[in-house]
């Protein structure tokens, strides 16, 4: 009887592990997509700041301010502009 219970528990553990790995694979793909989208958005923000710098003849910091970027966005954009 105990071997039957152990077998059922082992099967349940394997099924749970299989399901977890399948969900992890999906999550990893979604994370990759989000990372790519974040990179594309950052590139767009950098390009807008560059265009503002050229148009207004201002510094990178001033371009970020003119565009209304938050401090956290500025911290991500400025390294690409300086």
PyMOL commands that place a pseudoatom at each C-alpha (Angstrom):
pseudoatom trace, name=CA, resn=UNK, resi=1, chain=A, elem=C, hetatm=0, pos=[0.000, 0.000, 0.000]
pseudoatom trace, name=CA, resn=UNK, resi=2, chain=A, elem=C, hetatm=0, pos=[2.766, 2.439, 0.858]
pseudoatom trace, name=CA, resn=UNK, resi=3, chain=A, elem=C, hetatm=0, pos=[4.467, 1.763, -2.473]
pseudoatom trace, name=CA, resn=UNK, resi=4, chain=A, elem=C, hetatm=0, pos=[1.235, 2.676, -4.282]
pseudoatom trace, name=CA, resn=UNK, resi=5, chain=A, elem=C, hetatm=0, pos=[1.037, 5.951, -2.349]
pseudoatom trace, name=CA, resn=UNK, resi=6, chain=A, elem=C, hetatm=0, pos=[4.710, 6.666, -3.057]
pseudoatom trace, name=CA, resn=UNK, resi=7, chain=A, elem=C, hetatm=0, pos=[4.127, 5.985, -6.762]
pseudoatom trace, name=CA, resn=UNK, resi=8, chain=A, elem=C, hetatm=0, pos=[1.136, 8.365, -6.843]
pseudoatom trace, name=CA, resn=UNK, resi=9, chain=A, elem=C, hetatm=0, pos=[3.107, 11.045, -5.008]
pseudoatom trace, name=CA, resn=UNK, resi=10, chain=A, elem=C, hetatm=0, pos=[6.037, 10.647, -7.403]
pseudoatom trace, name=CA, resn=UNK, resi=11, chain=A, elem=C, hetatm=0, pos=[3.739, 10.905, -10.420]
pseudoatom trace, name=CA, resn=UNK, resi=12, chain=A, elem=C, hetatm=0, pos=[2.154, 14.052, -8.964]
pseudoatom trace, name=CA, resn=UNK, resi=13, chain=A, elem=C, hetatm=0, pos=[5.583, 15.561, -8.331]
pseudoatom trace, name=CA, resn=UNK, resi=14, chain=A, elem=C, hetatm=0, pos=[6.681, 14.825, -11.920]
pseudoatom trace, name=CA, resn=UNK, resi=15, chain=A, elem=C, hetatm=0, pos=[3.482, 16.337, -13.334]
pseudoatom trace, name=CA, resn=UNK, resi=16, chain=A, elem=C, hetatm=0, pos=[3.878, 19.453, -11.181]
pseudoatom trace, name=CA, resn=UNK, resi=17, chain=A, elem=C, hetatm=0, pos=[7.502, 19.804, -12.272]
pseudoatom trace, name=CA, resn=UNK, resi=18, chain=A, elem=C, hetatm=0, pos=[6.524, 19.368, -15.917]
pseudoatom trace, name=CA, resn=UNK, resi=19, chain=A, elem=C, hetatm=0, pos=[3.821, 22.027, -15.606]
pseudoatom trace, name=CA, resn=UNK, resi=20, chain=A, elem=C, hetatm=0, pos=[6.208, 24.386, -13.806]
pseudoatom trace, name=CA, resn=UNK, resi=21, chain=A, elem=C, hetatm=0, pos=[8.833, 24.041, -16.545]
pseudoatom trace, name=CA, resn=UNK, resi=22, chain=A, elem=C, hetatm=0, pos=[6.243, 24.680, -19.258]
pseudoatom trace, name=CA, resn=UNK, resi=23, chain=A, elem=C, hetatm=0, pos=[5.026, 27.830, -17.486]
pseudoatom trace, name=CA, resn=UNK, resi=24, chain=A, elem=C, hetatm=0, pos=[8.617, 28.972, -16.873]
pseudoatom trace, name=CA, resn=UNK, resi=25, chain=A, elem=C, hetatm=0, pos=[9.353, 28.609, -20.598]
pseudoatom trace, name=CA, resn=UNK, resi=26, chain=A, elem=C, hetatm=0, pos=[6.354, 30.798, -21.450]
pseudoatom trace, name=CA, resn=UNK, resi=27, chain=A, elem=C, hetatm=0, pos=[7.383, 33.360, -18.822]
pseudoatom trace, name=CA, resn=UNK, resi=28, chain=A, elem=C, hetatm=0, pos=[10.952, 33.447, -20.169]
pseudoatom trace, name=CA, resn=UNK, resi=29, chain=A, elem=C, hetatm=0, pos=[9.641, 34.144, -23.681]
pseudoatom trace, name=CA, resn=UNK, resi=30, chain=A, elem=C, hetatm=0, pos=[7.395, 36.934, -22.398]
pseudoatom trace, name=CA, resn=UNK, resi=31, chain=A, elem=C, hetatm=0, pos=[10.301, 38.404, -20.430]
pseudoatom trace, name=CA, resn=UNK, resi=32, chain=A, elem=C, hetatm=0, pos=[12.463, 38.357, -23.571]
pseudoatom trace, name=CA, resn=UNK, resi=33, chain=A, elem=C, hetatm=0, pos=[9.739, 40.175, -25.512]
pseudoatom trace, name=CA, resn=UNK, resi=34, chain=A, elem=C, hetatm=0, pos=[9.371, 42.790, -22.762]
pseudoatom trace, name=CA, resn=UNK, resi=35, chain=A, elem=C, hetatm=0, pos=[13.132, 43.313, -22.631]
pseudoatom trace, name=CA, resn=UNK, resi=36, chain=A, elem=C, hetatm=0, pos=[13.216, 43.881, -26.379]
pseudoatom trace, name=CA, resn=UNK, resi=37, chain=A, elem=C, hetatm=0, pos=[10.278, 46.302, -26.194]
pseudoatom trace, name=CA, resn=UNK, resi=38, chain=A, elem=C, hetatm=0, pos=[11.981, 48.221, -23.365]
pseudoatom trace, name=CA, resn=UNK, resi=39, chain=A, elem=C, hetatm=0, pos=[15.121, 48.550, -25.464]
pseudoatom trace, name=CA, resn=UNK, resi=40, chain=A, elem=C, hetatm=0, pos=[13.122, 49.835, -28.408]
pseudoatom trace, name=CA, resn=UNK, resi=41, chain=A, elem=C, hetatm=0, pos=[11.336, 52.383, -26.227]
pseudoatom trace, name=CA, resn=UNK, resi=42, chain=A, elem=C, hetatm=0, pos=[14.633, 53.571, -24.762]
pseudoatom trace, name=CA, resn=UNK, resi=43, chain=A, elem=C, hetatm=0, pos=[16.032, 53.981, -28.269]
pseudoatom trace, name=CA, resn=UNK, resi=44, chain=A, elem=C, hetatm=0, pos=[13.028, 56.094, -29.212]
pseudoatom trace, name=CA, resn=UNK, resi=45, chain=A, elem=C, hetatm=0, pos=[13.456, 58.293, -26.135]
pseudoatom trace, name=CA, resn=UNK, resi=46, chain=A, elem=C, hetatm=0, pos=[17.150, 58.774, -26.926]
pseudoatom trace, name=CA, resn=UNK, resi=47, chain=A, elem=C, hetatm=0, pos=[16.376, 59.739, -30.540]
pseudoatom trace, name=CA, resn=UNK, resi=48, chain=A, elem=C, hetatm=0, pos=[13.756, 62.257, -29.403]
pseudoatom trace, name=CA, resn=UNK, resi=49, chain=A, elem=C, hetatm=0, pos=[16.245, 63.788, -26.987]
pseudoatom trace, name=CA, resn=UNK, resi=50, chain=A, elem=C, hetatm=0, pos=[18.919, 63.966, -29.705]
pseudoatom trace, name=CA, resn=UNK, resi=51, chain=A, elem=C, hetatm=0, pos=[16.513, 65.717, -32.059]
pseudoatom trace, name=CA, resn=UNK, resi=52, chain=A, elem=C, hetatm=0, pos=[15.571, 68.162, -29.301]
pseudoatom trace, name=CA, resn=UNK, resi=53, chain=A, elem=C, hetatm=0, pos=[19.250, 68.876, -28.611]
pseudoatom trace, name=CA, resn=UNK, resi=54, chain=A, elem=C, hetatm=0, pos=[19.832, 69.665, -32.269]
pseudoatom trace, name=CA, resn=UNK, resi=55, chain=A, elem=C, hetatm=0, pos=[16.652, 71.684, -32.725]
pseudoatom trace, name=CA, resn=UNK, resi=56, chain=A, elem=C, hetatm=0, pos=[17.104, 73.797, -29.599]
pseudoatom trace, name=CA, resn=UNK, resi=57, chain=A, elem=C, hetatm=0, pos=[20.896, 73.682, -29.412]
pseudoatom trace, name=CA, resn=UNK, resi=58, chain=A, elem=C, hetatm=0, pos=[20.710, 72.588, -25.798]
pseudoatom trace, name=CA, resn=UNK, resi=59, chain=A, elem=C, hetatm=0, pos=[22.434, 70.104, -23.540]
pseudoatom trace, name=CA, resn=UNK, resi=60, chain=A, elem=C, hetatm=0, pos=[21.294, 66.536, -23.021]
pseudoatom trace, name=CA, resn=UNK, resi=61, chain=A, elem=C, hetatm=0, pos=[20.007, 67.398, -19.551]
pseudoatom trace, name=CA, resn=UNK, resi=62, chain=A, elem=C, hetatm=0, pos=[18.001, 70.335, -20.891]
pseudoatom trace, name=CA, resn=UNK, resi=63, chain=A, elem=C, hetatm=0, pos=[16.611, 68.215, -23.733]
pseudoatom trace, name=CA, resn=UNK, resi=64, chain=A, elem=C, hetatm=0, pos=[15.331, 65.693, -21.182]
pseudoatom trace, name=CA, resn=UNK, resi=65, chain=A, elem=C, hetatm=0, pos=[13.744, 68.514, -19.201]
pseudoatom trace, name=CA, resn=UNK, resi=66, chain=A, elem=C, hetatm=0, pos=[12.184, 70.018, -22.342]
pseudoatom trace, name=CA, resn=UNK, resi=67, chain=A, elem=C, hetatm=0, pos=[10.674, 66.634, -23.184]
pseudoatom trace, name=CA, resn=UNK, resi=68, chain=A, elem=C, hetatm=0, pos=[9.344, 66.233, -19.649]
pseudoatom trace, name=CA, resn=UNK, resi=69, chain=A, elem=C, hetatm=0, pos=[11.257, 63.045, -18.918]
pseudoatom trace, name=CA, resn=UNK, resi=70, chain=A, elem=C, hetatm=0, pos=[11.116, 61.848, -15.328]
pseudoatom trace, name=CA, resn=UNK, resi=71, chain=A, elem=C, hetatm=0, pos=[14.356, 61.555, -13.355]
pseudoatom trace, name=CA, resn=UNK, resi=72, chain=A, elem=C, hetatm=0, pos=[14.397, 57.778, -13.811]
pseudoatom trace, name=CA, resn=UNK, resi=73, chain=A, elem=C, hetatm=0, pos=[13.992, 58.114, -17.584]
pseudoatom trace, name=CA, resn=UNK, resi=74, chain=A, elem=C, hetatm=0, pos=[16.713, 60.776, -17.710]
pseudoatom trace, name=CA, resn=UNK, resi=75, chain=A, elem=C, hetatm=0, pos=[19.080, 58.433, -15.856]
pseudoatom trace, name=CA, resn=UNK, resi=76, chain=A, elem=C, hetatm=0, pos=[18.530, 55.817, -18.537]
pseudoatom trace, name=CA, resn=UNK, resi=77, chain=A, elem=C, hetatm=0, pos=[18.713, 58.209, -21.516]
pseudoatom trace, name=CA, resn=UNK, resi=78, chain=A, elem=C, hetatm=0, pos=[21.619, 60.461, -20.530]
pseudoatom trace, name=CA, resn=UNK, resi=79, chain=A, elem=C, hetatm=0, pos=[24.400, 57.855, -20.825]
pseudoatom trace, name=CA, resn=UNK, resi=80, chain=A, elem=C, hetatm=0, pos=[23.539, 57.532, -24.515]
pseudoatom trace, name=CA, resn=UNK, resi=81, chain=A, elem=C, hetatm=0, pos=[23.657, 61.290, -25.041]
pseudoatom trace, name=CA, resn=UNK, resi=82, chain=A, elem=C, hetatm=0, pos=[26.869, 62.241, -23.245]
for i in range(1, 82): cmd.bond("trace and resi %d" % i, "trace and resi %d" % (i + 1))
show_as sticks, trace
zoom trace
